């Protein structure tokens, strides 16, 4: 397993996993389309470390960029990637007007 440090987090890439798959598994925000290095939509800034491409990317990438969809780290890696922002869920009492008791006539005699 290889250690990957992102803007907000750190995780271990699992055996056989591409960097994109690891980012998805750990709830990081990353765009993607083709998963094969053609489109370049997953383009990410590489801050430290090196990657090996499983297939040679056809999309343009700058010297400090990588395509997570078709690469694996060669040792520890640091990239620019943020965790998905999950809006806070309102507590049940805030979202709904909760009826505190239900009166079904319990205890009433017929």
Secondary structure, 3 states (H helix, E strand, C coil): CEEEECCCCEEEECCCCCHHHHHHHCCEECCCCCCCCCCCCCEEEEEECCEEECCCCCCCCCCCEEEHHHEEECCCEEECCEECCCCCCCCHHHHCCCCCCCCCCCCCCC
